[in-house]
Amino acid sequence: MTVRVLLADDQALVRSSFRMLIESEPDLEVVGEAATGAEAVALARSTRADVVLMDIRMPDMDGLAATRAISADEDLAGVRVLILTTFEADEHVFHALRAGASGFLGKGVELSYLLDAIRLVARGEALLSPRATRTLISHYLASPDMTSTPTLALTALTDRERQVLHFVAAGLSNDAIAEQLHISPSTAKTHVNRIMTKLGVRDRAQLVVIAYQNGYAHPGA
C-alpha cells in the first residue's frame, strides 16, 4: 500500500528536497505541499493524506495550531502528524504530542530514518526520540497546565494493560513488548489498541504522555 504524504514547511527548498527523497521510494507518494499551517489543514482535508510532515514554525498558522486542528477534526481521524523540529528539546513539541501529533524528529535526522519514520507513523505507531522525550518530560511535565488523565479511566486498565502501558512509555515496539511479556506481537498490539480505546487517545505518543503524567514512567528511569 502506498503511503500518501503531505509536506508542510514554509521553505520551498526544504519541501522540494523532501519531495525528491520521498518520491524516490516506491511505497511513498507526496500528495501536496503547504507553506503555512492553514494550508496544511486545508490540504489534509482535501487530499486525505496518511501522514503530514509538519514543521513547527510557519506563518499564518504555525505547525502546533495546525496539528491541533487536524487532530480535533473527526473527519481526519486517519491522518497522522509527524512533527519536524530544529531542536529536539523544544517545549512546543510536548504540547504538539498532547494535541495529537504521532511523534517528532529533529531536522538533522538521517534521511533513511526519516523515510522509515513516515512508514512507522502511517501504521499507527508513535515515533519518539528517546533523548528528546526524556528532556521534554523532565522539563515540562510539572507545568501547571499538564493535567492528568482521570483516575477512573486508568483504573479501567487490567494489570496486564498497565504492564503494557509501562513498556509503551519506555519506547518499546509491539515486538519488544511481546518478547518481554512472552506473548505474540499480535496480542501485544491488541493490548495497546485496547488501552488507547479505554483512555480515549489516538496513538502511542499520547499514551507516553499519559504514562508519565500518571506515574507509570519517570524521567531518568
Number of C-alpha atoms within 10 A of each C-alpha: 6 11 18 22 29 26 25 31 25 20 13 13 10 12 20 13 10 18 20 11 16 22 13 11 11 10 12 19 18 19 19 20 22 24 19 23 27 20 17 28 24 15 20 26 15 11 13 19 24 26 26 33 26 28 26 25 17 20 13 12 18 20 29 24 17 27 29 19 19 26 22 13 12 10 11 17 13 16 26 30 31 28 25 24 19 14 13 20 19 15 15 16 25 24 17 24 27 20 19 23 31 30 26 27 22 17 15 12 11 9 13 10 11 21 15 12 20 24 20 15 23 23 13 18 20 28 21 20 16 12 11 20 24 18 19 20 20 14 14 15 18 11 8 7 8 14 12 14 15 10 9 9 12 17 11 13 17 12 10 11 18 19 15 23 26 21 22 23 22 19 20 15 17 22 15 15 25 19 13 12 14 10 12 14 17 12 14 22 17 14 21 22 16 14 24 17 12 14 19 13 16 21 23 28 26 24 24 25 23 23 22 20 18 15 11 18 19 16 14 9 6
